[in-house]
Amino acid sequence: MRRSPGRNHRSTVARHADLPSPSRLSVALKLAGAALAVVLVSAVAVGGFVIADLVNRAGAGAVTLEGAPEVAPPALGAYPDDKAFNLLVVGTDECGEITTALLGERCEEADDGSRNDVNLLVHVSAAPRAVTAVSFPRDLMVEVPGCTRDDGSTASGMSKAALNSVYDHAGISCIAKTITELSGIPIEFAAKISFDGVIEITDAIGGVEVCVSGDGIHDSQAGIDLDPGSHTVSGADALAFIRTRHGVGDESDLARISNQQLYMSRLAKKILSSETLSDPSKVLRLANTVADNIVPSTELSNPLTLAQLALALKDVEFTDFVFVQYPNLDDPDNPGVKVVPNEDAAAPLWEALLAGDPIQLSGDVATNAGVELVTPEPSEVPADPDTTTETTAPTEIATPEVRATLPPEISGQTVAQETCSVGRG
């Protein structure tokens, strides 16, 4: 198996013609966008001594981000209110003990290196905080700059390559550099998570409830069989749910990303709920699980930095926690298989994030019919004038918040929205 210099050997998922790669488990990160943020909250809730212990373990193998912006020295308290920050979450197709036991030969027969099939850019605005998590398709064809690998060697640039090949080419730092050049967004922090981490984090919170509509999800290749309705998935079922491609939407990888965003949205809601954060044993179990399953950038491995980010994220409203899919077009050189950036549609997204403007979705919750909206976001209910009395104190009328409306080519959903996977039966 070909590996980049300096990388520890880990088995990866086989990619033979008739076996769908579990690299589809793109949720690894997106959940990490939620899970990693929560780990920080969890660590703060449990106490400083836990943070130090987590960092001692999670910081092992930390990587330096080439060209990353300088981060202010960590301090007590939340990350400065006047500063936004960006976190890259990379989910690889590396198999650990759990995944190898579940997938067997699909892990043992891997023959072409490790891939970054999850690439999630998590932007956290300056106060008032809002979170925007941008998912980049694994088959997005991009220009890759020249990069310095972890061992100091140089990786040449590529004029056009699949985004999910960059990890094997030059590591996490090169993925961050590639996405920064594509988006114009500077990336201060990064973390990598693999399949086992996704499974263990899901199990640590007692599973995730998902909704299935249509004919149900029945995909023998992914190993999933769910009838329409609500289901709590964990362990092997969670892995199968986020791996399934032929069981949802139009069976495309883009439909699968929408399905995975549903999963991550439910995961984020449960992790950030009082049910989880008010339970010290669950908090500690979750924090330990994430610490054992991520590889952070150097900038993320300081305990005070972790605490700062945690405090900055803890009060974000579900309506301001948004998952979007990077807009793309069919690749004319490989139609139906690869995609290329839709830079015109993406421009308003990057402009809004750089300006610190909250965003408003105008597109569908899904691409390629992967999920459907079942309950709109809750709207504010006007007060009943009959219940107003003369002694009621006057209330200040809030100025309507101006949001940057994204073009319809950008699909996505907020954590406040309820969606269901559209099963193909």
URNORTA-V423426 format. One record per residue. N is the residue number from 1. D_LAST is the distance of its C-alpha to the last C-alpha in whole Angstrom. Layout:
n | d_last
N | D_LAST
N | D_LAST
//
This chain:
n | d_last
1 | 37
2 | 38
3 | 39
4 | 41
5 | 44
6 | 45
7 | 41
8 | 40
9 | 38
10 | 35
11 | 32
12 | 29
13 | 26
14 | 26
15 | 25
16 | 24
17 | 23
18 | 20
19 | 19
20 | 18
21 | 21
22 | 20
23 | 22
24 | 19
25 | 20
26 | 22
27 | 22
28 | 25
29 | 27
30 | 26
31 | 26
32 | 29
33 | 30
34 | 30
35 | 30
36 | 33
37 | 35
38 | 34
39 | 36
40 | 39
41 | 39
42 | 39
43 | 41
44 | 44
45 | 43
46 | 44
47 | 47
48 | 49
49 | 49
50 | 45
51 | 45
52 | 48
53 | 46
54 | 43
55 | 44
56 | 46
57 | 43
58 | 41
59 | 44
60 | 44
61 | 43
62 | 43
63 | 43
64 | 45
65 | 44
66 | 46
67 | 47
68 | 46
69 | 48
70 | 50
71 | 49
72 | 52
73 | 53
74 | 51
75 | 53
76 | 52
77 | 50
78 | 47
79 | 47
80 | 49
81 | 48
82 | 49
83 | 47
84 | 43
85 | 42
86 | 39
87 | 37
88 | 35
89 | 32
90 | 31
91 | 28
92 | 29
93 | 27
94 | 29
95 | 29
96 | 31
97 | 31
98 | 28
99 | 26
100 | 27
101 | 27
102 | 23
103 | 23
104 | 26
105 | 27
106 | 25
107 | 27
108 | 30
109 | 30
110 | 30
111 | 32
112 | 33
113 | 33
114 | 32
115 | 30
116 | 29
117 | 26
118 | 26
119 | 29
120 | 29
121 | 32
122 | 33
123 | 36
124 | 38
125 | 40
126 | 44
127 | 44
128 | 43
129 | 40
130 | 37
131 | 34
132 | 32
133 | 30
134 | 29
135 | 26
136 | 27
137 | 25
138 | 25
139 | 26
140 | 28
141 | 31
142 | 34
143 | 38
144 | 39
145 | 43
146 | 45
147 | 45
148 | 46
149 | 45
150 | 45
151 | 48
152 | 50
153 | 49
154 | 48
155 | 45
156 | 45
157 | 43
158 | 41
159 | 41
160 | 37
161 | 34
162 | 31
163 | 31
164 | 29
165 | 32
166 | 35
167 | 35
168 | 36
169 | 38
170 | 40
171 | 38
172 | 37
173 | 41
174 | 40
175 | 36
176 | 38
177 | 41
178 | 38
179 | 36
180 | 40
181 | 41
182 | 38
183 | 38
184 | 41
185 | 40
186 | 42
187 | 41
188 | 43
189 | 40
190 | 38
191 | 36
192 | 33
193 | 31
194 | 29
195 | 26
196 | 28
197 | 29
198 | 25
199 | 25
200 | 28
201 | 28
202 | 25
203 | 26
204 | 30
205 | 29
206 | 27
207 | 23
208 | 21
209 | 19
210 | 16
211 | 14
212 | 11
213 | 10
214 | 7
215 | 4
216 | 5
217 | 5
218 | 5
219 | 8
220 | 11
221 | 13
222 | 13
223 | 13
224 | 11
225 | 9
226 | 9
227 | 8
228 | 9
229 | 13
230 | 15
231 | 16
232 | 19
233 | 18
234 | 21
235 | 22
236 | 20
237 | 17
238 | 18
239 | 19
240 | 15
241 | 14
242 | 16
243 | 16
244 | 12
245 | 12
246 | 9
247 | 7
248 | 8
249 | 10
250 | 12
251 | 11
252 | 15
253 | 17
254 | 18
255 | 15
256 | 15
257 | 18
258 | 17
259 | 15
260 | 18
261 | 20
262 | 18
263 | 19
264 | 22
265 | 23
266 | 22
267 | 24
268 | 27
269 | 27
270 | 27
271 | 30
272 | 32
273 | 32
274 | 35
275 | 33
276 | 33
277 | 37
278 | 39
279 | 38
280 | 40
281 | 39
282 | 35
283 | 37
284 | 39
285 | 36
286 | 34
287 | 37
288 | 38
289 | 34
290 | 34
291 | 38
292 | 37
293 | 34
294 | 35
295 | 38
296 | 39
297 | 42
298 | 45
299 | 45
300 | 43
301 | 44
302 | 47
303 | 47
304 | 48
305 | 46
306 | 43
307 | 45
308 | 45
309 | 42
310 | 41
311 | 43
312 | 42
313 | 39
314 | 39
315 | 39
316 | 37
317 | 35
318 | 31
319 | 31
320 | 33
321 | 31
322 | 29
323 | 26
324 | 26
325 | 25
326 | 28
327 | 28
328 | 28
329 | 28
330 | 27
331 | 29
332 | 32
333 | 32
334 | 29
335 | 27
336 | 23
337 | 24
338 | 26
339 | 27
340 | 30
341 | 32
342 | 32
343 | 35
344 | 36
345 | 33
346 | 34
347 | 37
348 | 37
349 | 35
350 | 38
351 | 41
352 | 39
353 | 39
354 | 42
355 | 44
356 | 42
357 | 41
358 | 38
359 | 35
360 | 33
361 | 30
362 | 29
363 | 26
364 | 22
365 | 21
366 | 19
367 | 19
368 | 16
369 | 14
370 | 13
371 | 14
372 | 16
373 | 19
374 | 19
375 | 23
376 | 25
377 | 28
378 | 30
379 | 34
380 | 37
381 | 38
382 | 42
383 | 44
384 | 46
385 | 49
386 | 50
387 | 50
388 | 52
389 | 56
390 | 59
391 | 59
392 | 55
393 | 56
394 | 55
395 | 52
396 | 52
397 | 50
398 | 47
399 | 47
400 | 44
401 | 42
402 | 42
403 | 39
404 | 38
405 | 35
406 | 33
407 | 32
408 | 28
409 | 28
410 | 27
411 | 24
412 | 24
413 | 24
414 | 27
415 | 26
416 | 27
417 | 24
418 | 21
419 | 18
420 | 14
421 | 11
422 | 9
423 | 6
424 | 4
425 | 0
//
